Amino acid sequence: MQPCHSSPIQRCMKTMTCKELGGPCDQKLSAGSWDEMVQTMVTHVMSNHPETAEAMKKMHEQDPKKWGRETKPKWDAAPEA
């Protein structure tokens, strides 16, 4: 079987929990790219954790790249499914 990244047709997915991404719950979130995961996480947090969304908004206002700096290495290390 070929690795996901060697085939342009096959799309690799990674799955991480809300908690692994800095949120409060164990809901599994899946995405095919870092940018897609960011959008998935934002949607999940805004819909399910308004208090966390507010804290993330404040963090973003203070340092817009902090969450990405802290979280993208976890994404990079997550196994492809």
PyMOL commands that set and color helices and strands:
alter all, ss='L'
color gray80, all
select helices_A, chain A and resi 4-6+34-48+50-62+66-77
alter helices_A, ss='H'
color red, helices_A
select strands_A, chain A and resi 14-17+28-31
alter strands_A, ss='S'
color yellow, strands_A
deselect
rebuild
show_as cartoon
